[in-house]
């Protein structure tokens, strides 16, 4: 997940998927944990692509950010970065793998019952985009990653 501050410079943000794989960068070891690089611009692109609306349900409520006129939404890597080792040459930090979620749906994915239903919806909508950027994964593999 990426916490975003300013969201006011949409002129330099892409609102479409390019469908190009990115090479995975080497993770850094921070306090004994592998940390994968996240690109803030890619996260902003994903939010713009989704129109700053929850990809589970565009009607889900949210508040307006202090520093822009956009709804507050959270970025979530559908295929978690912690599974980057399964994709040795491909970056998981691409727009096609980042979904825009309201806080409630984001937390349900991590902590709530029914996360499998949300994951299935997101997977079915994203599967072809993931394939185009070299992220080959089945729904069952994704569900196992989330332990649901």
C-alpha atoms as one frame of an Amber mdcrd trajectory, in Angstrom:
protein
   0.000   0.000   0.000   1.159   3.512  -0.698   0.151   6.583   1.251  -0.189
   9.508  -1.108   0.138  13.160  -0.270  -0.399  15.591  -3.093  -2.657  14.468
  -5.899  -2.917  17.691  -7.824  -0.640  17.275 -10.833  -2.774  15.082 -13.078
  -1.244  16.672 -16.171   1.791  14.394 -15.866  -0.144  11.318 -14.787  -1.206
   8.611 -17.234  -4.827   7.546 -17.111  -4.382   4.366 -19.156  -2.451   1.146
 -18.958   0.604   0.839 -21.172   0.655  -2.954 -21.051   4.429  -3.071 -20.786
   6.288  -5.206 -18.293   8.838  -3.521 -16.060  12.024  -5.165 -14.918  12.033
  -5.949 -11.220  14.522  -4.006  -9.147  16.483  -5.715  -6.435  14.862  -5.407
  -3.005  16.638  -3.731  -0.115  17.141  -5.355   3.246  15.697  -3.058   5.924
  15.761  -4.279   9.524  15.987  -7.863   8.311  13.020  -7.527   5.945  13.162
  -7.409   2.147  11.552  -4.177   0.943  10.562  -3.758  -2.691  10.733  -0.368
  -4.337   7.396   1.361  -4.966   7.002   4.133  -7.495   4.688   6.916  -6.307
   3.970   7.980  -9.891   2.752   4.500 -10.788   0.397   4.568  -7.799  -0.943
   7.960  -8.892  -1.450   6.608 -12.408  -3.474   3.710 -10.998  -5.671   6.078
  -8.967  -6.287   8.251 -12.004  -7.067   5.227 -14.160  -9.762   4.253 -11.642
 -11.096   7.814 -11.493 -10.392   7.921  -7.747 -13.290   5.494  -7.248 -13.289
   2.181  -5.397 -12.802  -0.659  -7.860 -14.991  -2.971  -5.791 -17.940  -0.583
  -5.981 -17.695   2.907  -7.487 -20.505   4.033  -5.157 -18.560   3.376  -1.963
 -18.293   6.606   0.023 -15.109   8.405   0.873 -14.066  11.846   1.944 -12.365
  14.544  -0.127  -8.645  15.010   0.437  -7.448  18.222   2.089  -4.932  18.976
  -0.640  -7.042  18.236  -3.731 -10.606  17.835  -4.876 -10.197  14.068  -5.263
 -11.749  11.346  -3.141  -9.404   9.647  -0.719  -8.606   6.172  -2.024  -5.887
   3.676  -1.232  -3.582   1.861  -3.624  -3.247  -1.888  -3.206  -0.997  -4.298
  -5.086  -3.365  -7.094  -6.102  -0.466  -9.538  -6.352   1.370  -8.587  -3.152
   4.922  -7.299  -3.445   5.973  -9.860  -0.849   5.532 -12.482  -3.596   7.928
 -10.739  -5.978  10.297 -13.710  -5.671   7.778 -15.731  -7.715   8.295 -13.275
 -10.581  12.103 -12.951 -10.712  12.309 -10.787 -13.836   9.020  -8.864 -13.591
   8.108  -5.939 -11.360   4.811  -6.208  -9.515   4.855  -2.432  -9.062   2.944
  -1.650 -12.261  -0.374   0.099 -12.786  -1.979  -3.115 -13.998  -1.338  -4.699
 -10.590  -2.423  -1.738  -8.449  -6.085  -1.407  -7.567  -7.824   1.651  -6.181
  -9.853   0.853  -3.058 -11.839   2.681  -0.416 -10.460   2.217   3.088 -13.161
  -0.269   4.008 -12.546  -2.603   1.052  -8.784  -2.317   1.487  -9.023  -3.378
   5.112 -11.479  -6.162   4.280  -8.911  -7.611   1.856  -6.347  -7.750   4.643
  -8.438  -8.518   7.725 -12.041  -9.321   6.903 -14.288 -12.205   6.086 -15.358
 -12.319   2.474 -11.995 -11.197   1.156 -12.147 -14.057  -1.340 -15.201 -12.508
  -3.002 -13.402  -9.181  -3.416 -10.258 -10.885  -4.698 -12.207 -12.906  -7.255
 -13.891  -9.759  -8.597 -10.607  -7.863  -8.857  -8.798 -10.839 -10.376 -11.425
 -11.390 -13.071 -11.289  -7.710 -14.005  -7.474  -7.567 -14.000  -6.369 -10.985
 -15.221  -5.862 -10.005 -18.880  -3.981  -6.824 -17.886  -1.735  -8.804 -15.539
  -0.967 -11.282 -18.322   0.071  -8.473 -20.671   2.740  -7.304 -18.247   4.064
 -10.790 -17.550   2.293 -11.435 -14.250   0.996 -14.946 -14.879  -1.090 -16.083
 -11.933  -4.222 -18.153 -11.399  -7.090 -17.171  -9.129  -6.248 -20.083  -6.813
  -2.632 -18.909  -6.528  -3.820 -15.398  -5.676  -6.239 -16.698  -3.035  -3.424
 -18.751  -1.486  -1.289 -15.613  -1.230  -4.028 -14.019   0.864  -4.598 -17.251
   2.801  -8.323 -17.327   1.976
